[in-house]
């Protein structure tokens, strides 16, 4: 088998050898376990491209305890989704026209090329959605559940709401972590991600129109 074919399986083998679950990596990185499963199977159909794909691979390597630079370099060499050549072209073009190029490969023109800036912001928004949407849903579920329980306890015991809410909140997160290993909100997000993956996936519009 080629290095490309064994890339994902080798990462999975290292993760399993170190006793780290995909759920643990998902919890640490705040990126869905299904995307990490795709990485370990060389399936990047639901991944963002370019610098965002490389950032995800770096997060995975750090979570597993691998050399992040080596893993990212191999990823870029083997898969076009992480290709740095477009970034180098942007840097060269920027130098020719006197524009400053950030380390993330985005062009920041002195005069302001609004279309280029808009494209960069759009890509950044897509990556943020992948990272933040699951967190927002999980936080909403956990906060709502804790407030609901706190309201019931405060009414039943005739105690102050905010004092009760603080105590319930601590108990909620402590007990759920001990019993479930995570919070109910995170469990709910994992279930939603498998049932409705489109809610947590950023589609690459460029590919859709290719």
Buried (B, 14 or more C-beta within 10 A) or exposed (E): EEEEEEBBEBBBEBBEEEEBEBBBBBBBBBBBBBBBBBBBEBEBEBBBBBBBBBBBBBBBBBBBEBEBEEBBBBBBEBBEBBBBEEBEEBBEEBEEEEBEBEEBBBBBBEEEBEEBBEBBEEBBEBBEBBBEBBBEBBBEBBEEBBBEBBBEBBEEEEBEEEEBBEBBBEBBBEEBEEEEEBBBBBBBBBEBBEEEEEEBBBEBEEEEEE
